[in-house]
Amino acid sequence: MKRYKHLLVMEKMGLFFSIACAIHCMTLPIFLFFAPYIASSFAFTSTFEWFLVSTSFLLAFILLFQDFKRHRKPLPMVYLGLAVLVKLIEVVLGSNSFDWAFGLLLGIFISVGYWVNYKHKVACTCKIKRQA
């Protein structure tokens, strides 16, 4: 488990960005309904949304692929693929009415991918070679 010590911070960051993205997408309709002037703030711009999504995808891909190479357990990568598919469907449909649902699904799929990956790592009985 010592080998993964340096990855735990990155995994926590990846999980944080995934959950932040899901919360962002869920709260956007509420804020738009109750406080239209908040919609023009930085937190609700498409730039901020793409920052959250791309950061989540990048961290998830790096971490999950690294563990996939070691353990050959594809399920976390499948969940990441589902999250990417959800984002692609959202972009293709272009409907702003359901952005919150797509964001919620995206965050859930990436978070479940991290959770399944964590379960694989905890259950791993492989010998971890120390890096010099």
DSSP file (Angstrom, degrees, kcal/mol; ACC not computed):
  #  RESIDUE AA STRUCTURE BP1 BP2  ACC     N-H-->O    O-->H-N    N-H-->O    O-->H-N    TCO  KAPPA ALPHA  PHI   PSI    X-CA   Y-CA   Z-CA
    1    1 A M    >         0   0    0      0, 0.0     3,-0.6     0, 0.0     4,-0.3   0.000 360.0 360.0 360.0 -17.5    0.0    0.0    0.0
    2    2 A K  G >   +     0   0    0      1,-0.2     3,-1.2     2,-0.2     4,-0.4   0.847 360.0  61.5 -65.4 -32.2    3.0    2.3    0.4
    3    3 A R  G 3  S+     0   0    0      1,-0.3     3,-0.5     2,-0.1    -1,-0.2   0.849 105.0  47.9 -62.5 -32.5    3.4    2.5   -3.4
    4    4 A Y  G X> S+     0   0    0     -3,-0.6     4,-1.5     1,-0.2     3,-0.7   0.465  83.4  95.9 -87.3  -1.7   -0.1    4.0   -3.7
    5    5 A K  H <> S+     0   0    0     -3,-1.2     4,-0.6    -4,-0.3     3,-0.4   0.900  85.5  47.5 -57.6 -42.0    0.5    6.6   -1.0
    6    6 A H  H 3> S+     0   0    0     -3,-0.5     4,-0.6    -4,-0.4    -1,-0.3   0.727 110.1  54.5 -72.7 -19.7    1.5    9.3   -3.5
    7    7 A L  H <> S+     0   0    0     -3,-0.7     4,-3.0    -4,-0.2     5,-0.2   0.738  88.3  76.4 -84.4 -22.5   -1.6    8.5   -5.7
    8    8 A L  H  X S+     0   0    0     -4,-1.5     4,-2.5    -3,-0.4    -1,-0.2   0.868  93.5  51.3 -60.1 -36.8   -4.1    8.9   -2.9
    9    9 A V  H  X S+     0   0    0     -4,-0.6     4,-2.3     2,-0.2    -1,-0.2   0.929 112.6  46.2 -64.6 -43.8   -3.9   12.7   -3.1
   10   10 A M  H  X S+     0   0    0     -4,-0.6     4,-2.8     2,-0.2    -2,-0.2   0.894 112.2  51.0 -65.9 -38.7   -4.5   12.6   -6.9
   11   11 A E  H  X S+     0   0    0     -4,-3.0     4,-2.7     2,-0.2    -2,-0.2   0.907 110.0  49.5 -64.5 -40.4   -7.3   10.1   -6.5
   12   12 A K  H  X S+     0   0    0     -4,-2.5     4,-2.6    -5,-0.2    -2,-0.2   0.900 111.3  49.6 -64.2 -39.6   -8.9   12.4   -3.9
   13   13 A M  H  X S+     0   0    0     -4,-2.3     4,-2.7     2,-0.2    -2,-0.2   0.926 111.6  48.7 -63.7 -44.4   -8.5   15.3   -6.3
   14   14 A G  H  X S+     0   0    0     -4,-2.8     4,-2.1     1,-0.2    -2,-0.2   0.916 113.2  46.4 -61.8 -43.9  -10.1   13.4   -9.1
   15   15 A L  H  X S+     0   0    0     -4,-2.7     4,-2.6     2,-0.2     5,-0.2   0.899 111.2  53.2 -64.6 -40.9  -13.0   12.3   -7.0
   16   16 A F  H  X S+     0   0    0     -4,-2.6     4,-3.0     1,-0.2    -2,-0.2   0.933 110.1  46.8 -59.2 -47.4  -13.4   15.9   -5.7
   17   17 A F  H  X S+     0   0    0     -4,-2.7     4,-2.1     2,-0.2    -1,-0.2   0.875 112.3  50.9 -65.4 -36.1  -13.6   17.2   -9.3
   18   18 A S  H  X S+     0   0    0     -4,-2.1     4,-2.0     2,-0.2    -2,-0.2   0.934 115.0  41.7 -65.5 -45.6  -16.0   14.5  -10.3
   19   19 A I  H  X S+     0   0    0     -4,-2.6     4,-2.9     2,-0.2     5,-0.2   0.895 113.4  53.4 -69.0 -39.7  -18.3   15.2   -7.4
   20   20 A A  H  X S+     0   0    0     -4,-3.0     4,-2.7    -5,-0.2    -1,-0.2   0.891 108.8  50.6 -61.2 -38.5  -17.9   19.0   -7.8
   21   21 A C  H  X S+     0   0    0     -4,-2.1     4,-2.3    -5,-0.2    -1,-0.2   0.922 111.4  47.3 -64.7 -44.1  -18.9   18.6  -11.4
   22   22 A A  H  X S+     0   0    0     -4,-2.0     4,-2.0     2,-0.2    -2,-0.2   0.923 114.7  45.7 -64.4 -44.2  -22.0   16.6  -10.4
   23   23 A I  H  X S+     0   0    0     -4,-2.9     4,-2.6     2,-0.2     5,-0.2   0.911 111.4  53.4 -64.6 -42.1  -23.0   19.1   -7.7
   24   24 A H  H  X S+     0   0    0     -4,-2.7     4,-1.4    -5,-0.2    -2,-0.2   0.925 111.7  44.9 -57.0 -46.4  -22.4   22.0  -10.1
   25   25 A C  H  < S+     0   0    0     -4,-2.3    -1,-0.2     1,-0.2    -2,-0.2   0.834 114.3  49.1 -70.9 -31.9  -24.7   20.5  -12.7
   26   26 A M  H  X S+     0   0    0     -4,-2.0     4,-0.5    -5,-0.2    -2,-0.2   0.879 114.9  43.2 -73.7 -37.2  -27.4   19.7  -10.1
   27   27 A T  H  X S+     0   0    0     -4,-2.6     4,-2.7     1,-0.2     5,-0.3   0.696  92.9  82.5 -84.4 -18.2  -27.4   23.1   -8.6
   28   28 A L  H  X S+     0   0    0     -4,-1.4     4,-2.6    -5,-0.2     5,-0.2   0.918  92.1  47.0 -55.1 -48.7  -27.3   25.1  -11.8
   29   29 A P  H  > S+     0   0    0      0, 0.0     4,-1.9     0, 0.0    -1,-0.2   0.887 112.6  51.3 -62.5 -34.9  -31.1   24.9  -12.5
   30   30 A I  H  X S+     0   0    0     -4,-0.5     4,-2.6     2,-0.2     5,-0.3   0.947 113.2  43.6 -65.1 -47.6  -31.8   25.8   -8.9
   31   31 A F  H  X S+     0   0    0     -4,-2.7     4,-2.4     1,-0.2     7,-0.3   0.875 112.5  53.4 -65.8 -36.3  -29.6   28.9   -9.0
   32   32 A L  H  < S+     0   0    0     -4,-2.6    -1,-0.2    -5,-0.3    -2,-0.2   0.871 113.2  44.0 -65.9 -34.6  -30.9   29.8  -12.4
   33   33 A F  H  < S+     0   0    0     -4,-1.9    -2,-0.2    -5,-0.2    -1,-0.2   0.924 124.1  31.4 -75.7 -45.0  -34.5   29.7  -11.1
   34   34 A F  H  < S+     0   0    0     -4,-2.6    -2,-0.2     1,-0.2    -3,-0.2   0.757 132.9  22.5 -88.9 -25.8  -34.0   31.5   -7.8
   35   35 A A    >X  +     0   0    0     -4,-2.4     3,-1.6    -5,-0.3     4,-0.6  -0.636  58.1 177.0-145.1  82.8  -31.2   33.9   -8.7
   36   36 A P  G >4 S+     0   0    0      0, 0.0     3,-0.8     0, 0.0     4,-0.4   0.796  81.0  63.6 -59.3 -29.1  -30.7   34.7  -12.4
   37   37 A Y  G >4 S+     0   0    0      1,-0.2     3,-0.7     2,-0.2     4,-0.1   0.753  94.2  61.5 -69.7 -21.5  -27.9   37.2  -11.7
   38   38 A I  G X4 S+     0   0    0     -3,-1.6     3,-2.2    -7,-0.3     6,-0.3   0.789  88.4  73.6 -70.9 -26.6  -25.8   34.4  -10.3
   39   39 A A  G << S+     0   0    0     -3,-0.8    -1,-0.2    -4,-0.6    -2,-0.2   0.762  91.8  54.9 -60.3 -25.4  -25.9   32.7  -13.7
   40   40 A S  G <  S+     0   0    0     -3,-0.7    -1,-0.3    -4,-0.4    -2,-0.2   0.487  87.5 106.7 -87.7  -1.2  -23.5   35.2  -15.1
   41   41 A S  S X  S-     0   0    0     -3,-2.2     3,-1.3    -4,-0.1    -3,-0.0  -0.242  87.2-104.4 -73.2 167.6  -20.9   34.5  -12.4
   42   42 A F  G >  S+     0   0    0      1,-0.3     3,-1.6     2,-0.2     6,-0.3   0.836 115.2  65.4 -60.2 -35.8  -17.7   32.7  -13.2
   43   43 A A  G 3  S+     0   0    0      1,-0.3    -1,-0.3    -5,-0.1    -4,-0.1   0.676 105.8  43.2 -65.7 -16.7  -18.9   29.5  -11.5
   44   44 A F  G <  S+     0   0    0     -3,-1.3    -1,-0.3    -6,-0.3     2,-0.2   0.092  86.9 113.6-118.8  23.6  -21.7   29.0  -14.1
   45   45 A T  S <> S-     0   0    0     -3,-1.6     4,-2.0     1,-0.1     5,-0.1  -0.559  75.3-119.3 -88.5 159.2  -19.8   29.8  -17.3
   46   46 A S  H  > S+     0   0    0      1,-0.2     4,-2.6     2,-0.2     5,-0.2   0.808 114.0  60.8 -67.7 -27.4  -19.1   27.1  -19.9
   47   47 A T  H  > S+     0   0    0      2,-0.2     4,-2.0     1,-0.2    -1,-0.2   0.929 106.2  45.1 -63.2 -44.7  -15.4   27.7  -19.4
   48   48 A F  H  > S+     0   0    0     -6,-0.3     4,-2.4     2,-0.2    -2,-0.2   0.898 112.3  52.4 -66.1 -39.7  -15.7   26.7  -15.8
   49   49 A E  H  X S+     0   0    0     -4,-2.0     4,-2.6     1,-0.2    -2,-0.2   0.934 110.8  46.3 -60.8 -46.9  -17.8   23.7  -16.7
   50   50 A W  H  X S+     0   0    0     -4,-2.6     4,-2.7     1,-0.2     5,-0.3   0.837 109.6  55.6 -67.2 -31.8  -15.3   22.5  -19.3
   51   51 A F  H  X S+     0   0    0     -4,-2.0     4,-2.3    -5,-0.2     5,-0.2   0.949 111.0  44.2 -62.4 -48.0  -12.5   23.0  -16.8
   52   52 A L  H  X S+     0   0    0     -4,-2.4     4,-2.3     2,-0.2    -2,-0.2   0.931 117.1  45.4 -61.3 -46.5  -14.3   20.7  -14.3
   53   53 A V  H  X S+     0   0    0     -4,-2.6     4,-2.8     2,-0.2     5,-0.2   0.943 115.6  44.4 -65.6 -48.7  -15.1   18.1  -16.9
   54   54 A S  H  X S+     0   0    0     -4,-2.7     4,-2.6     1,-0.2     5,-0.2   0.885 114.2  49.9 -67.3 -36.9  -11.7   18.0  -18.5
   55   55 A T  H  X S+     0   0    0     -4,-2.3     4,-2.4    -5,-0.3     5,-0.3   0.915 112.3  48.4 -65.1 -42.2   -9.9   17.9  -15.2
   56   56 A S  H  X S+     0   0    0     -4,-2.3     4,-2.4    -5,-0.2     5,-0.2   0.941 114.7  44.8 -61.9 -47.9  -12.1   15.1  -14.0
   57   57 A F  H  X S+     0   0    0     -4,-2.8     4,-2.8     2,-0.2     5,-0.2   0.921 114.0  49.0 -63.7 -44.3  -11.6   13.1  -17.2
   58   58 A L  H  X S+     0   0    0     -4,-2.6     4,-2.5    -5,-0.2     5,-0.2   0.949 115.1  42.6 -63.3 -50.3   -7.9   13.7  -17.3
   59   59 A L  H  X S+     0   0    0     -4,-2.4     4,-2.6    -5,-0.2     5,-0.3   0.919 115.7  49.9 -62.4 -43.0   -7.2   12.7  -13.6
   60   60 A A  H  X S+     0   0    0     -4,-2.4     4,-2.8    -5,-0.3     5,-0.4   0.925 111.6  48.2 -62.6 -44.1   -9.6    9.7  -13.9
   61   61 A F  H  X S+     0   0    0     -4,-2.8     4,-2.3    -5,-0.2     5,-0.3   0.941 113.2  47.1 -62.7 -46.7   -7.9    8.5  -17.0
   62   62 A I  H  X S+     0   0    0     -4,-2.5     4,-1.7    -5,-0.2    -2,-0.2   0.951 119.8  38.2 -59.6 -50.6   -4.4    8.8  -15.6
   63   63 A L  H  X S+     0   0    0     -4,-2.6     4,-1.9    -5,-0.2    -2,-0.2   0.929 119.7  43.9 -70.7 -46.4   -5.2    7.1  -12.3
   64   64 A L  H  X S+     0   0    0     -4,-2.8     4,-2.2    -5,-0.3    -1,-0.2   0.881 114.6  49.3 -70.2 -37.4   -7.6    4.4  -13.6
   65   65 A F  H  X S+     0   0    0     -4,-2.3     4,-2.4    -5,-0.4    -1,-0.2   0.890 108.3  54.3 -68.6 -37.7   -5.4    3.5  -16.5
   66   66 A Q  H  X S+     0   0    0     -4,-1.7     4,-1.0    -5,-0.3    -2,-0.2   0.922 113.4  42.0 -60.7 -44.1   -2.3    3.2  -14.3
   67   67 A D  H  X S+     0   0    0     -4,-1.9     4,-2.9     2,-0.2     5,-0.4   0.831 110.1  58.1 -73.0 -31.1   -4.1    0.8  -12.1
   68   68 A F  H  X S+     0   0    0     -4,-2.2     4,-2.6     1,-0.2    -2,-0.2   0.912 103.0  53.5 -62.7 -41.7   -5.6   -1.0  -15.1
   69   69 A K  H  < S+     0   0    0     -4,-2.4    -1,-0.2     1,-0.2    -2,-0.2   0.859 115.9  40.3 -60.7 -34.5   -2.1   -1.7  -16.4
   70   70 A R  H  < S+     0   0    0     -4,-1.0    -2,-0.2    -5,-0.2    -1,-0.2   0.916 130.4  22.5 -80.2 -45.6   -1.2   -3.3  -13.0
   71   71 A H  H  < S-     0   0    0     -4,-2.9    -3,-0.2     2,-0.1    -2,-0.2   0.626  85.5-138.1-103.8 -16.1   -4.3   -5.2  -12.1
   72   72 A R     <  +     0   0    0     -4,-2.6    -4,-0.1    -5,-0.4    -3,-0.1   0.864  51.7 144.3  56.6  39.4   -6.1   -5.8  -15.5
   73   73 A K        -     0   0    0     -6,-0.2     4,-0.4     1,-0.1    -1,-0.2  -0.929  28.7-173.0-106.9 107.8   -9.5   -5.0  -14.0
   74   74 A P     >  +     0   0    0      0, 0.0     4,-2.0     0, 0.0     3,-0.5   0.638  60.5  90.0 -80.9 -13.9  -11.4   -3.2  -16.8
   75   75 A L  H  > S+     0   0    0      1,-0.2     4,-2.2     2,-0.2     5,-0.2   0.871  85.9  50.9 -57.3 -42.9  -14.6   -2.2  -14.8
   76   76 A P  H  > S+     0   0    0      0, 0.0     4,-1.9     0, 0.0    -1,-0.2   0.897 111.5  49.3 -60.3 -36.8  -13.3    1.2  -13.6
   77   77 A M  H  > S+     0   0    0     -3,-0.5     4,-2.4    -4,-0.4    -2,-0.2   0.838 107.0  55.9 -69.6 -31.4  -12.3    2.0  -17.2
   78   78 A V  H  X S+     0   0    0     -4,-2.0     4,-2.3     2,-0.2    -1,-0.2   0.924 107.4  48.8 -63.8 -44.3  -15.8    1.0  -18.4
   79   79 A Y  H  X S+     0   0    0     -4,-2.2     4,-2.0     2,-0.2    -2,-0.2   0.894 110.8  50.2 -63.2 -38.9  -17.3    3.5  -15.9
   80   80 A L  H  X S+     0   0    0     -4,-1.9     4,-2.3     2,-0.2    -1,-0.2   0.914 109.6  51.5 -63.5 -41.6  -15.0    6.2  -17.2
   81   81 A G  H  X S+     0   0    0     -4,-2.4     4,-2.5     1,-0.2    -2,-0.2   0.879 107.9  51.9 -61.4 -38.8  -16.0    5.3  -20.8
   82   82 A L  H  X S+     0   0    0     -4,-2.3     4,-2.5     2,-0.2    -1,-0.2   0.889 108.2  51.6 -64.6 -38.7  -19.7    5.6  -19.8
   83   83 A A  H  X S+     0   0    0     -4,-2.0     4,-2.1     2,-0.2    -2,-0.2   0.920 110.7  47.6 -63.5 -43.3  -19.0    9.1  -18.3
   84   84 A V  H  X S+     0   0    0     -4,-2.3     4,-2.5     1,-0.2    -2,-0.2   0.912 111.2  51.9 -63.2 -41.9  -17.3   10.1  -21.6
   85   85 A L  H  X S+     0   0    0     -4,-2.5     4,-2.6     1,-0.2    -2,-0.2   0.906 107.7  51.9 -61.3 -42.1  -20.2    8.7  -23.5
   86   86 A V  H  X S+     0   0    0     -4,-2.5     4,-2.3     1,-0.2    -1,-0.2   0.918 110.8  48.0 -60.1 -43.8  -22.7   10.7  -21.4
   87   87 A K  H  X S+     0   0    0     -4,-2.1     4,-2.4     2,-0.2    -2,-0.2   0.900 111.1  50.6 -65.3 -40.1  -20.7   13.9  -22.0
   88   88 A L  H  X S+     0   0    0     -4,-2.5     4,-2.6     2,-0.2    -2,-0.2   0.911 110.1  49.6 -63.6 -42.0  -20.6   13.2  -25.8
   89   89 A I  H  X S+     0   0    0     -4,-2.6     4,-2.8     2,-0.2     5,-0.3   0.909 110.5  51.3 -62.8 -41.2  -24.4   12.6  -25.8
   90   90 A E  H  X S+     0   0    0     -4,-2.3     4,-2.4     1,-0.2     5,-0.3   0.923 111.8  46.4 -60.9 -44.0  -24.9   15.9  -24.0
   91   91 A V  H  < S+     0   0    0     -4,-2.4    -2,-0.2     2,-0.2    -1,-0.2   0.909 114.1  47.9 -65.9 -41.8  -22.8   17.8  -26.5
   92   92 A V  H  < S+     0   0    0     -4,-2.6    -2,-0.2     1,-0.2    -1,-0.2   0.921 115.1  44.2 -66.3 -43.9  -24.5   16.2  -29.5
   93   93 A L  H  < S-     0   0    0     -4,-2.8    -2,-0.2    -5,-0.2    -1,-0.2   0.887  84.5-165.4 -69.2 -37.8  -28.0   16.8  -28.1
   94   94 A G     <  +     0   0    0     -4,-2.4     2,-0.6    -5,-0.3    -3,-0.1   0.675  30.4 149.9  63.5  17.4  -27.1   20.3  -27.1
   95   95 A S    >   -     0   0    0     -5,-0.3     3,-0.7     1,-0.2    -1,-0.2  -0.743  34.3-165.2 -87.3 118.4  -30.2   20.6  -25.0
   96   96 A N  G >  S+     0   0    0     -2,-0.6     3,-0.8     1,-0.2     4,-0.3   0.650  79.8  76.1 -75.2 -14.4  -29.7   22.9  -22.0
   97   97 A S  G 3  S+     0   0    0      1,-0.2    -1,-0.2     2,-0.1     3,-0.2   0.822 104.1  33.0 -66.6 -30.9  -32.9   21.6  -20.3
   98   98 A F  G <> S+     0   0    0     -3,-0.7     4,-2.0     1,-0.1     3,-0.4   0.161  80.5 112.1-114.2  18.1  -31.2   18.3  -19.2
   99   99 A D  H <> S+     0   0    0     -3,-0.8     4,-2.7     1,-0.2     5,-0.2   0.872  77.5  56.6 -58.2 -37.8  -27.6   19.5  -18.6
  100  100 A W  H  > S+     0   0    0     -4,-0.3     4,-2.2     1,-0.2    -1,-0.2   0.880 106.6  49.0 -63.8 -37.3  -28.0   18.8  -14.9
  101  101 A A  H  > S+     0   0    0     -3,-0.4     4,-2.5     2,-0.2    -1,-0.2   0.911 112.2  47.8 -69.6 -41.6  -29.0   15.2  -15.5
  102  102 A F  H  X S+     0   0    0     -4,-2.0     4,-2.6     2,-0.2    -2,-0.2   0.917 112.8  49.2 -63.8 -42.8  -26.1   14.6  -17.8
  103  103 A G  H  X S+     0   0    0     -4,-2.7     4,-2.4     2,-0.2    -2,-0.2   0.893 110.6  50.3 -63.5 -40.2  -23.7   16.2  -15.3
  104  104 A L  H  X S+     0   0    0     -4,-2.2     4,-2.4    -5,-0.2    -2,-0.2   0.935 112.5  46.3 -63.6 -46.7  -25.1   14.1  -12.5
  105  105 A L  H  X S+     0   0    0     -4,-2.5     4,-2.9     2,-0.2     5,-0.2   0.909 111.5  52.7 -61.6 -42.1  -24.7   10.9  -14.5
  106  106 A L  H  X S+     0   0    0     -4,-2.6     4,-2.1     1,-0.2     5,-0.2   0.940 111.8  45.0 -59.2 -48.8  -21.2   12.0  -15.5
  107  107 A G  H  X S+     0   0    0     -4,-2.4     4,-2.3     1,-0.2    -1,-0.2   0.877 113.5  50.3 -63.6 -39.0  -20.2   12.6  -11.8
  108  108 A I  H  X S+     0   0    0     -4,-2.4     4,-2.9     2,-0.2     5,-0.3   0.939 110.1  49.3 -66.2 -46.7  -21.8    9.3  -10.7
  109  109 A F  H  X S+     0   0    0     -4,-2.9     4,-2.1     1,-0.2    -2,-0.2   0.919 114.4  44.3 -61.2 -43.9  -20.1    7.2  -13.3
  110  110 A I  H  X S+     0   0    0     -4,-2.1     4,-2.2    -5,-0.2    -1,-0.2   0.918 114.4  49.7 -67.8 -41.2  -16.6    8.6  -12.6
  111  111 A S  H  X S+     0   0    0     -4,-2.3     4,-2.3    -5,-0.2    -2,-0.2   0.908 111.3  48.2 -63.5 -42.0  -17.1    8.4   -8.8
  112  112 A V  H  X S+     0   0    0     -4,-2.9     4,-2.9     2,-0.2     5,-0.3   0.885 108.7  55.5 -65.4 -37.3  -18.3    4.7   -9.1
  113  113 A G  H  X S+     0   0    0     -4,-2.1     4,-2.3    -5,-0.3    -2,-0.2   0.922 109.2  46.4 -59.1 -44.3  -15.2    4.1  -11.3
  114  114 A Y  H  X S+     0   0    0     -4,-2.2     4,-2.6     2,-0.2    -2,-0.2   0.908 112.8  50.3 -62.8 -41.9  -13.0    5.4   -8.5
  115  115 A W  H  X S+     0   0    0     -4,-2.3     4,-2.3     2,-0.2    -2,-0.2   0.929 111.8  46.2 -64.8 -45.7  -14.8    3.4   -5.9
  116  116 A V  H  X S+     0   0    0     -4,-2.9     4,-2.0     1,-0.2    -1,-0.2   0.906 113.0  51.1 -62.9 -41.2  -14.6    0.1   -7.9
  117  117 A N  H  X S+     0   0    0     -4,-2.3     4,-2.3    -5,-0.3    -2,-0.2   0.906 108.6  51.2 -62.4 -41.8  -10.9    0.8   -8.6
  118  118 A Y  H  X S+     0   0    0     -4,-2.6     4,-2.5     1,-0.2    -1,-0.2   0.909 108.1  52.2 -61.8 -42.1  -10.3    1.4   -4.9
  119  119 A K  H  X S+     0   0    0     -4,-2.3     4,-1.9     1,-0.2    -1,-0.2   0.882 109.3  50.4 -62.2 -38.0  -12.0   -1.9   -4.1
  120  120 A H  H  X S+     0   0    0     -4,-2.0     4,-0.7     2,-0.2    -2,-0.2   0.917 111.3  48.2 -64.3 -43.0   -9.7   -3.7   -6.6
  121  121 A K  H >< S+     0   0    0     -4,-2.3     3,-0.5     1,-0.2    -2,-0.2   0.893 111.6  48.9 -67.0 -39.4   -6.6   -2.1   -5.0
  122  122 A V  H 3< S+     0   0    0     -4,-2.5    -1,-0.2     1,-0.2    -2,-0.2   0.877 114.4  45.8 -67.5 -37.0   -7.6   -3.0   -1.5
  123  123 A A  H 3< S+     0   0    0     -4,-1.9    -1,-0.2    -5,-0.2    -2,-0.2   0.542  86.6 120.1 -82.9  -7.0   -8.3   -6.6   -2.5
  124  124 A C    <<  -     0   0    0     -4,-0.7    -3,-0.0    -3,-0.5   -53,-0.0  -0.344  37.7-178.1 -64.9 133.3   -5.1   -6.9   -4.5
  125  125 A T        +     0   0    0     -2,-0.1    -1,-0.1     2,-0.1    -4,-0.1   0.250  42.2 123.1-110.9   9.1   -2.7   -9.6   -3.3
  126  126 A C  S    S-     0   0    0      1,-0.1     2,-0.4   -55,-0.0   -55,-0.0  -0.343  70.2-106.3 -72.2 153.3    0.0   -8.8   -5.8
  127  127 A K        -     0   0    0     -2,-0.0     2,-0.7     1,-0.0    -1,-0.1  -0.658  30.0-145.7 -78.3 128.7    3.5   -8.0   -4.7
  128  128 A I        -     0   0    0     -2,-0.4     2,-0.3    -3,-0.0  -126,-0.1  -0.871  11.1-139.8-100.5 119.5    4.2   -4.3   -5.1
  129  129 A K        -     0   0    0     -2,-0.7     2,-0.3     1,-0.1     0, 0.0  -0.567  21.4-117.8 -77.5 138.2    7.8   -3.7   -6.0
  130  130 A R        -     0   0    0     -2,-0.3     2,-0.4     1,-0.0    -1,-0.1  -0.551  22.2-133.1 -75.9 138.0    9.4   -0.7   -4.3
  131  131 A Q              0   0    0     -2,-0.3    -1,-0.0     1,-0.1     0, 0.0  -0.744 360.0 360.0 -89.9 139.5   10.5    2.1   -6.5
  132  132 A A              0   0    0     -2,-0.4    -1,-0.1     0, 0.0    -2,-0.0   0.459 360.0 360.0 -83.6 360.0   14.0    3.5   -5.8
